[in-house]
């Protein structure tokens, strides 16, 4: 028999998508779910965040507010936005907007020092997996697969799988309470795939945190056949690769490097203060690469378009195979933060309109 344990009517953990929470729990009553209505599209929406015509002119824009995100405005870390949804015979489409004062892509670059050496930029307050200074903007959604996560749809949303203040991490852990409870995570990491038009397809299970065996606790990734992202190493004190253009990332270059643009590092092309990418990124192939996106930041606002097949081959994906059902999900926004996100606390319910 399943129990709520710490998820009583009066006590709900406050974390969402990252590996935990802010180290405290708040006394709250369960929140009322928010409906998001998906309209049937006469034609597939253009996968371009700048395009708001077609299905988006008919899809209701559901207002959302997220709180407790580091780097967002004022002490509450708030941001506000909208969610729209549409579908056709093959795919589900989402259009998400939210306020973000800064465009953050400076993810831990290598920086040439005054003495000619190279060092990776760091957040001095990062005590492990908690970078809030030199990171990237992200968005994450989690879907309750087959309504398996107890309490998710009805009361608690993603908070049903958050475990604040657990030993081993400064921010806690994320996993489902019981074996067999699964969540589908759509994780847009702008520097690690968002710029390529792809969202990282991941999932959540009941694995507990172990520093050697399961450092990410219940957060896992779907299978891939190729692609992904890998860190660039320092070799003899210098980055192993650079962009073949020779441009510094902070002088018109990029904070990511693609295989086709990779070249052996030439230290003579850079001066003190120059920054270069510390990561190589290529599109995922296989199950991990099935979610498409167009993500654009402009004038203090992100617009995120998402496209995914209604039905996939993975047991770790939510399957929109019955359009008469309601599908529970949650949303989190990250402003230049590794884990300390702003969370939409209410459970969201996707409803397919006929």
N, C-alpha and C positions, 0 to 999 in steps of 0.2 A: 504494500500500500504506500502511495506517495504521500509525503508530508511537506509542509512549507517550511518547517523549522524556523529559521530567522526571517522568513518572509511572512510574518504574521500580518494581520489586518492593520496593526499599528506601526510596524517597523519594516521599512523597505530600504535595501541598500541603494546608494545613490549613483553607482557607476553604470557605464553603458558598454561601449565597444572596446575600450582599451583593456589592458590586462588588469583592471581593477578599478579602484575609486580613490577618493581623496582621503581615505583613512578614517572616515567617520560614517555613522549611519544616522539617518534622520527619521523622526517619527512623522509619518504621513499616512493618510488614508489612501486606498487604491484610487487611481485616476480613471476617469471615464474615457473609454476608447474613442479615437477620432476617425471618422470614416473618410476614406479617399476613394472617390468614384472614378473608375476607368471607363472612358467612352470608347465605343467601337469606331475605329478609324476607317474612313472610306479609302484612304491611301496611306501607306506607311509614312510617318513623319520623317522629314529630312534630318539626318543625323548631323545637325549643326546647331550649336548652342545659340547662334545669332538669329536663327529662324524661329519665329514664334507664331507662324501662320498654320493653316491646315488644321489638324486635330487639336492643336493647342488653343485655337480660338474657341473651341467647344468644350474642352476639358475643364471642369471646375478647378480653380486654384485654391487648395486647402491651406489656410494659414497655419504656420507652425512657429513655435518659439523654443529655442534651446538655451540652456543655462549651464553655469559652472565650467565654462571653457577657458583655459588659460589663454592670454593674449587677446581675447575678445574684450569688448568695452566694459568699463567700470568694474566694481568689485564683484558683481554677480556673474561676470563673464558671459553676457547674453548676446544672442544673435537671433534674428528673425528671418523667415523666408516663406516659401510656398512649395507645395508638392502637387503636381498634376500627373495624370496617368491616362494612357490610351493603349489599345490593343488591336490586332488584326488576327487573321487566321493562323499566323505563324509566331508572332512575337508580342512581348509586353514592352511598353515604352514608358519611361518616367522622365519628367522634367522638374528639376529641383533648383530653386534659387535660394540664396541666403547672403546676408551681409557679412563681409569680411574686410576690415579696413586695409589689409595689406596683402599683396601678392607674394607668397613665400615659396621660393624654390632653391634657396641657398642651403642645400642639405649637406652639411659637414664637408665642405670642400677642403682640398689641400691649399695652404697659403704659404707663399714664399716669405721667409722671415728676413729681417734686416741683415742678418749675417750670412744670407744665402742658403740656409737650410730650409727644409719644408716640414710643415706640421699640419695635422688635420684640425680644423676649427672645431671647438667643443663648447658646450654649455658648462661653465664651471660649477654649476649647481646640480649637474646630472650625476646621480648616484647609481646609475645603471638602468638603461632603457627608459629614461625620463628626460629626454632632450627637449627643451622648450625655447631654444635660442637660435640654433642653426639647423632647421629641419625643413619640412615641406607642408603645404596645405593638403588636407585629406578629407574625404567624406566616406562614411561607412553605413551600410544598411545591414540589418540582420533579419532574416525571415524564419518564422517558426515552422520547421518542416513537419508536415502531417500533424500539426497541433500537438506535437510531442512534448514540448517544454511546458511543464506544469505551471499554470498561473500567468503565462506570457500573454496570451490573447485577452484574457478576461480582466486582469488587474494590473500586472506589473511591467508588461513589456519586457525590454531587454534586461531590466534590473533583476529579473528572475534568475539570471545566470552570472551575476556579479558578486565578487567576494572581496570586500574591502579590507585593507589592513592586514592581509595575511603575510607571514614572514617570508623573506626572500626577495621581495620587490618593494620599491618605494610606493607603488601605486596599487598593489593587490593583484588579483588574478581573475580570469574569466573562464568558467566552465559550467556545464549544465549539472543539475543536482543528481540525476539518476542515469544509469546506463540506458541507452536507447533514445534519450532526448537529444535531438539534433537541431542545430540552427545553420542556416545558409548565410554566409557573410559575403557581401559585395563591397570590396574595399578599394576605393579609388585613392591611389597614392600618386600624386601628380608627377613627381620626378621619376618614379619607378613604374611608369606605364601610362599615366593619364595623358601625358603629352602625345603619346602614341595612339590614343584613342581606345585604350583598353583598361578595364577594371579587373583587379586581382580577384579571382573566384576562390573563396575560402569557405571553411565551415567550422562549426563548434560542436564539441562533444563533452563527455563527462570526465575526461582525463584531469587528474589533480596535478598541481605543480610539483615538480621535482627538478632541482637545479641541474642535474646531469641528464636524466632521462626525458623530462618534459618541461623545459624551461618556459614554454609558451602555454603551459597548462592545456586547456581545452581548445585553443585556437590552432587550427590545422589548415593546410592548403590542399586544394584539389590536385589531381594528378596532371602532370604536364609531359609533353613529348619533346619539348624544346623551348628555347627562349628563357626569359626571366632577367633577373638583375644580380650582379656580382660586384663586390667591392674591389677597387683598384688598390694594389699593394704599394708600399714604399719599398723600393729596391735600391740598396746602397744610398739610402737617405733621400731618394727622389721618387716621385710617382712613376709607376712602370709605363703608363701610357698617357697620351694627350690627344686632343683633337687635331687632326691633320691640318686644320686651318691655322693652328698656332695661336689662336685667340685665347686670351684669358677669359674665364667665365664672367668676371666682373668688368670686362671691357668688350662686351658685345658677343661673347661666346655663350656656352650653355653649362649648366650645372649637372648635366648628364652626358654620357658618351655612348654612341652607338658603334657596333662592330665595324660598320662600313666607314666610319669616321676615325677609327682608332689608328694611331701612329706611335712609333717609339718616341719616348720622351726626349725633348731637346731643351735642356735647362737654359741654354743661351737665349732662348726666345722670351724669357720672362725676367721681370725685375721684382724687387721687394714690394710686397703688397698685392701682387697678382694672385689670383685664385684659379684653380682648375678642378674639374670634376673628380669625384672620388668613387664614381659608380658607373658601370657599363650596363646598359639597358637594351633589351630586345623583346619584341612581343612574345607572349606565351603562346604555345601551340598545345593542343589537347584540351582536356576538360577545364583546365585553369584559365583558358583564354577565350571562353565563350561569350563574355559580356563586353559589349562595345560601348564607347562613350564619346561624347564631345564635351569638353570641359573648358570654359573660358572665364577669365576674371577681367572685369572692366569697371572702373569707377567705383571701387569699393563693394563689388558684388560678384559672387560666383554664380554661373548658370551651368548646370550639369544635365546633359541628356544621357539617358541610359537605354540601351536596347539589348534584350536577351530573348532567346527562343522561349516560347511558353513551356515547352517540354524538352528536357535534355536527357542524356544517357546516364547521368551520375546520381547515385543514391544520396549524395551529399548536397544536392541542389533541391530547392523548392520546386515542385512541379505544378504548374498552373493548368492542370489537366481536367479540372471541373470548374467551369466558369460560374457555376451556381454557388460555389463555396466562397467563404470570406477568408482572406489570408492575412495573418497578423505579422506586422513588421515594426521595426524601429529605425531611427535615424540619428546619426551623430556627426558633428562637424569639428574639424581640427584646424586651428590657426597656428601654423608654424610649431606644431606640437607632436611629439611622438605618441603620447597616450592621453594627455589631459584634455579631453574633448568637451565640447558643449553638447548636452544631451536633450533631445526631445523626450520628456519624461512620460508622456501619455503613450499607451499602445496605439499604433495606427492600424486600421483595418482596410485592406484593399478590397473593393467591391467592384465586380465587373457588371457594368450596365449593359442591357441588351439594346 
